[in-house]
């Protein structure tokens, strides 16, 4: 059974800092890995999706990497802003055999203070 | 594209009452997922469908929970009878299975409070 762990559980940084969120998974046979953002009381917004054959994906100030063999993914946020404050969730995707079933980590609560 | 639509957005009910949550997936998507989110357990997959057929309901906590997908554009999650421990946010998500990414798109969720 896939287990996904995110470290740290919470992170507070001053505006402008670069930061890294970590995600690890126990079963390396993933189809892809998704990073989501969740604002308080809101739904999930997909940030980045990395296919199992890829090493990284970039979108603006966000960069996500994937190392399947070690069961790890990182989300790098450059030049953090107060608007980045949210909970960040990673999820492994089981792909075709399970029709894309996602297993989520518990999330990292990020606070960026001015 | 309207995205995944869920209703109601908020539901407050008394213990023992029946609760029905509704979901309309993105048009053209053929897989639908129901999740539950709580502070203690995070996001848990309850059940998912492919082409309107339930594939895996092993995440459904008890027989009090049931889900249906009568057609490609509508699904329900029913709790009967409801209990206070069912209080959570319930999310519906949809995707296109068979495509390269299986990327899931989430609805805004239904916040359920059972008193």
Interface residues (C-beta under 8 A of the other chain):
Chain A: X31 X32 X34 X36 X41 X42 X43 X44 X45 X46 X49 X51 X89 X91 X93 X95 X96 X98 X99 X100 X101 X102 X103 X104 X105 X106 X107
Chain B: X31 X33 X42 X43 X45 X48 X50 X55 X56 X91 X93 X95 X97 X98 X100 X101 X102 X103 X104 X105 X106 X107 X108 X109 X111
